[in-house]
Amino acid sequence: MSLLYRLAFRAFRNVDTETAHGFAIAALKHLPIPATNLDDPRLAVHAFGIDFPNPLGLAAGFDKNAEVPDAALRLGFGFAEVGTLTPLAQAGNPKPRVFRLIEDEGVINRLGFNNEGHAAALGRLKARATRAGIVGVNVGANKESKDRVSDYVAGIRAFADLATYFTINVSSPNTPGLRDLQSEAALDDLLAWSIHERDEATRTTSRKPVLLKIAPDLALNALDDVVKVARKRGVDGIIVSNTTIRRPSALKEKSLRLETGGLSGKPLFPLSTRMLAETYLRVERQFPLVGVGGVDSARAAFSKIEAGASLVQLYSGLVYHGPGLIGLIKKGLVERMKKEGLSSLSSAVGRAAEDWLQWPIEGLS
């Protein structure tokens, strides 16, 4: 599979990134994908009241419209997150809006929550409702919405009996003003209403965990406020992190780095992992964390765990390494556990968080 992917990547290297992504979705929808072997039981993780077969998840953004969650699970992911979904369909920002930084193994996007809306995704998730597998739903607000809090509440209401968990996405840099919802007062209001709606839904369905996805660009005093509100409102977890608007000076793609949007992939790894560690120490084990950003190897995934993540997500790594990366990461994690004599990953969670606080990040204060 790795060889075939490398050949395909070369063939599509000069194809528009969104077009290539469309081909990938179509392939997952229509090509037969045999289920992978059962995971090593040592990879199992219990978090947010959910039993995950392995800690590796597909991050939101790949399957925006809930078209291929089961295909992703068959590839070997322990869970898949669909979205971001907004109440109404929206086209997103003008094209071109996705750029591969090939030399850096990074991606810049300014998509702007392009998706088909709740109704389309609802039909697809209802069609798979009897199937096994952990599928989270990432919810957001329409760009032109006059009441963004109501958009998030509507997402929880719409998918309450279909989602395994919810992610409140307030950290995309591509919807104007969205990241303002991370400010203390705005976030407190948003989480209060979102969790209230989740609790209302438990009258007719099981309780669904609510996670908060934050930006890696928060100043540390702003992170203090985010964690304080999250703990106060009783969220079930935090996902660290979304894409960054920063541009590391080490980027090799000098022209593409000037494109507006969020940067993901390998260049995001140091910042997102430092912010993960900062968050872990502030949360004080009140709830688990999910580490995202630059995961492209077992070593990177284990580093996220040591920095404080109970679970790990990836997306951009697939662009450069293909679906074979999933099995390689899981194999590498098991080998690392064998080497250290670990019976589960939980004993490694956060053990290097203090060390990550020493990682120098320009402008982080």
C-alpha positions in Angstrom: 0.0 0.0 0.0 2.8 2.4 0.8 4.4 1.9 -2.6 1.1 2.4 -4.4 0.5 5.5 -2.4 3.9 7.0 -3.2 3.3 6.3 -6.9 -0.2 8.0 -6.6 1.3 10.9 -4.8 3.8 11.5 -7.5 1.0 11.3 -10.1 -1.2 13.8 -8.3 1.6 16.1 -7.1 0.7 18.8 -9.6 -3.1 18.2 -9.3 -5.1 20.8 -7.3 -5.1 19.8 -3.6 -8.8 19.8 -3.3 -9.3 17.8 -6.4 -6.9 15.2 -5.1 -8.8 15.1 -1.8 -12.0 14.6 -3.7 -10.4 11.5 -5.4 -9.4 10.2 -2.0 -12.9 10.5 -0.7 -14.3 8.8 -3.8 -11.8 6.0 -3.5 -12.8 5.3 0.1 -16.5 5.4 -0.8 -16.3 3.0 -3.7 -13.3 0.8 -3.4 -13.4 -2.3 -1.2 -11.4 -1.8 1.9 -10.8 -5.0 4.0 -10.9 -4.5 7.7 -7.5 -4.5 9.4 -6.5 -7.1 12.0 -7.7 -6.6 15.6 -5.5 -4.2 17.5 -3.0 -5.3 20.1 -5.0 -5.1 23.4 -2.2 -3.0 24.9 -3.2 -0.1 22.5 -6.7 0.1 24.1 -7.6 3.4 25.8 -10.5 4.3 28.0 -11.3 8.0 27.9 -14.4 10.2 28.2 -16.3 7.0 29.2 -15.5 5.4 25.8 -13.4 2.3 25.1 -11.2 3.0 22.2 -9.5 0.0 20.5 -6.4 2.1 19.8 -5.5 5.8 20.5 -5.2 6.9 16.8 -8.0 8.9 15.3 -8.8 10.6 12.0 -8.9 14.3 12.7 -11.8 16.6 11.6 -11.4 18.2 8.2 -10.8 15.1 6.1 -14.3 13.8 6.1 -16.2 17.1 6.3 -19.6 15.6 5.2 -19.6 12.3 7.1 -19.1 10.4 3.8 -16.5 7.8 4.8 -16.2 7.3 8.6 -16.6 3.5 8.3 -13.9 3.4 5.6 -11.6 5.3 7.9 -12.3 2.8 10.7 -11.6 -0.1 8.4 -8.2 1.5 7.5 -7.3 1.0 11.2 -8.2 4.2 13.0 -9.5 3.7 16.5 -12.0 6.5 15.9 -13.0 9.0 13.2 -14.2 12.6 13.6 -16.4 14.1 10.9 -17.0 17.7 10.1 -16.7 20.6 10.8 -20.5 20.6 10.2 -22.6 23.8 10.2 -26.4 24.1 10.3 -26.6 25.4 6.8 -24.6 24.3 3.8 -21.9 26.8 2.8 -19.3 26.9 0.0 -16.5 28.2 2.2 -13.8 30.7 1.0 -12.9 31.3 -2.7 -10.5 28.9 -4.4 -7.6 28.2 -4.4 -7.6 27.7 -0.7 -5.5 24.6 0.0 -1.7 24.5 -0.5 0.8 21.7 -0.1 4.1 22.8 1.3 5.8 19.7 0.0 9.4 20.4 1.2 8.1 21.0 4.7 5.4 18.2 4.7 2.9 20.9 5.7 -0.4 22.1 4.4 -2.0 25.6 4.5 -5.7 25.8 4.2 -8.3 28.6 4.3 -11.3 26.5 3.5 -13.7 28.2 5.8 -16.0 25.4 7.0 -17.1 24.3 3.5 -19.6 21.6 4.1 -23.1 20.4 3.0 -24.8 21.2 6.3 -26.5 19.2 9.0 -29.2 17.7 6.8 -26.8 15.9 4.4 -24.6 14.6 7.2 -27.6 13.5 9.2 -28.8 11.3 6.5 -25.5 9.6 6.1 -25.0 9.1 9.8 -28.5 7.7 10.2 -27.7 5.2 7.5 -24.8 3.8 9.5 -26.4 4.1 12.9 -26.5 0.3 13.5 -22.8 -0.1 12.7 -20.0 -0.4 15.3 -17.2 2.1 15.6 -16.5 5.4 17.3 -17.5 8.4 15.2 -17.3 11.9 16.7 -19.1 14.9 15.2 -17.3 18.2 15.0 -19.7 21.2 15.1 -19.3 24.8 14.1 -21.1 28.0 13.1 -22.1 29.4 9.8 -20.0 32.3 8.6 -23.0 34.6 8.3 -24.8 33.4 11.4 -26.3 36.1 13.7 -26.2 33.8 16.7 -23.2 31.5 16.6 -23.9 29.9 19.9 -27.3 28.7 18.6 -25.5 27.1 15.7 -23.4 24.9 18.0 -26.4 24.1 20.1 -28.3 23.1 16.9 -25.4 20.7 16.0 -25.6 18.9 19.3 -29.4 18.7 19.1 -29.2 17.3 15.5 -26.7 14.6 16.1 -27.3 13.7 19.8 -28.4 10.2 19.1 -25.8 9.5 16.3 -22.5 11.0 17.6 -20.3 9.0 19.9 -18.9 12.3 21.1 -19.0 16.0 20.1 -16.2 18.5 19.4 -16.9 22.2 19.8 -14.7 23.8 17.2 -13.9 27.4 18.1 -10.4 27.5 16.8 -10.4 27.5 13.0 -8.6 30.6 11.8 -10.6 30.7 8.5 -14.0 32.0 9.7 -13.7 35.6 10.7 -14.2 36.2 14.4 -14.6 32.5 15.3 -11.5 32.4 17.5 -13.0 35.2 19.6 -15.2 32.5 21.0 -12.2 31.4 23.0 -12.3 34.5 25.1 -13.4 33.8 28.7 -16.9 35.3 28.7 -17.8 34.1 25.2 -16.5 30.6 25.8 -18.3 30.4 29.1 -21.6 31.2 27.4 -21.0 28.8 24.5 -20.0 25.9 26.7 -22.9 26.5 29.2 -25.5 26.3 26.4 -23.7 23.4 24.6 -23.5 21.2 27.6 -27.0 22.1 28.6 -28.2 20.9 25.2 -26.2 17.7 25.6 -27.7 17.1 29.0 -31.2 17.7 27.7 -30.6 15.1 25.0 -29.7 12.5 27.7 -33.5 12.2 28.3 -33.8 10.3 25.1 -30.3 9.0 24.4 -27.0 8.1 26.1 -24.8 10.9 27.4 -22.3 12.0 24.8 -18.9 13.5 25.8 -18.3 17.2 24.7 -14.8 18.1 23.8 -13.4 21.5 23.1 -10.9 22.1 20.2 -8.5 25.0 20.8 -6.0 27.0 18.8 -2.2 26.6 19.2 -1.8 30.3 19.0 -3.3 31.2 22.4 -1.1 33.3 24.7 -0.5 31.4 27.9 -2.7 33.8 29.9 -5.5 33.1 27.4 -4.9 29.4 27.8 -5.3 29.9 31.5 -8.8 31.3 30.9 -9.8 28.6 28.4 -8.9 25.8 30.8 -10.6 27.6 33.7 -13.8 27.8 31.8 -13.6 24.3 30.5 -13.1 22.9 34.0 -15.9 25.1 35.4 -18.4 24.0 32.8 -17.4 20.3 33.0 -16.2 19.6 29.5 -15.1 16.0 29.0 -11.9 16.8 27.2 -9.8 19.3 25.1 -8.3 18.7 21.7 -5.0 20.4 21.3 -4.8 21.8 18.6 -6.2 23.2 15.5 -4.0 24.8 12.7 -1.7 27.8 13.4 -1.6 31.2 11.8 2.1 31.4 12.7 4.8 30.7 10.1 8.0 29.2 11.5 11.1 30.8 10.0 12.5 27.4 9.1 9.8 26.8 6.5 11.5 26.0 3.1 8.5 26.8 0.9 9.2 30.6 1.0 6.4 31.7 -1.5 3.6 29.4 -0.2 4.3 30.4 3.4 2.8 33.8 2.5 -0.6 32.2 1.8 -3.3 33.1 4.3 -4.8 30.3 6.4 -4.0 27.7 9.0 -0.8 25.7 8.8 -0.8 22.0 9.6 1.5 19.0 9.2 5.0 18.6 10.4 5.8 22.3 10.9 2.9 22.4 13.5 4.3 19.6 15.6 6.5 21.7 18.0 4.0 24.4 18.8 1.0 22.1 19.1 2.9 19.7 21.4 4.2 22.5 23.6 0.6 23.8 23.9 -0.6 20.2 24.6 1.9 20.0 27.5 0.9 23.5 28.8 -2.8 22.4 28.7 -2.1 19.1 30.4 -0.4 20.7 33.4 -3.3 23.2 33.7 -6.0 20.6 33.5 -4.5 18.7 36.4 -5.9 15.4 35.2 -9.5 16.6 35.5 -10.2 15.2 32.0 -8.3 13.6 29.2 -6.7 15.4 26.2 -6.4 14.6 22.5 -3.1 15.6 20.8 -3.2 16.8 17.2 -0.7 18.5 14.9 2.2 17.0 13.0 1.7 13.4 13.8 3.5 11.5 11.0 5.2 8.6 12.9 5.0 6.4 15.9 7.7 8.6 17.5 5.6 11.7 17.0 2.5 10.0 18.3 4.3 8.8 21.4 5.7 12.2 22.0 2.1 13.5 22.1 1.2 10.9 24.7 4.2 11.8 26.8 3.2 15.5 26.5 -0.2 14.8 27.9 -2.5 13.2 25.3 -4.6 10.1 26.0 -5.6 10.0 22.3 -3.9 11.2 19.2 -5.4 12.4 15.9 -3.9 13.0 12.4 -4.8 14.2 9.0 -2.0 16.0 7.2 0.4 13.1 7.8 -1.9 11.0 5.4 -1.2 13.5 2.6 2.5 12.7 2.6 2.6 9.1 3.9 -0.7 7.6 2.9 -3.0 5.2 4.8 -0.1 2.8 5.5 0.9 5.3 8.1 -1.9 4.2 10.4 -0.5 0.6 10.8 3.1 1.8 11.0 2.2 4.1 13.9 0.3 1.4 15.8 3.1 -1.1 15.2 5.7 1.4 16.4 3.7 2.2 19.6 3.5 -1.5 20.5 7.2 -1.9 19.9 7.9 1.1 22.1 5.7 -0.3 24.8 7.4 -3.7 24.6 10.8 -2.0 24.9 9.7 -0.1 28.0 7.7 -2.9 29.5 4.5 -0.9 29.4 1.2 -2.8 29.7 -0.8 0.2 28.6 -0.2 3.7 27.2 -1.8 5.4 30.2 1.4 5.2 32.3 3.2 7.3 29.7 0.6 10.0 29.5 2.1 13.4 30.5 5.3 12.0 31.8 7.3 14.5 29.7 5.0 17.5 30.0 7.4 19.4 32.1 10.2 18.8 29.6 8.0 20.2 26.7 7.6 23.5 28.6 11.3 24.1 27.9 10.8 23.8 24.2 11.4 27.3 22.8 8.5 28.7 20.8 9.0 32.2 19.3 6.4 34.6 20.6 4.8 32.3 23.1 4.3 34.1 26.4 
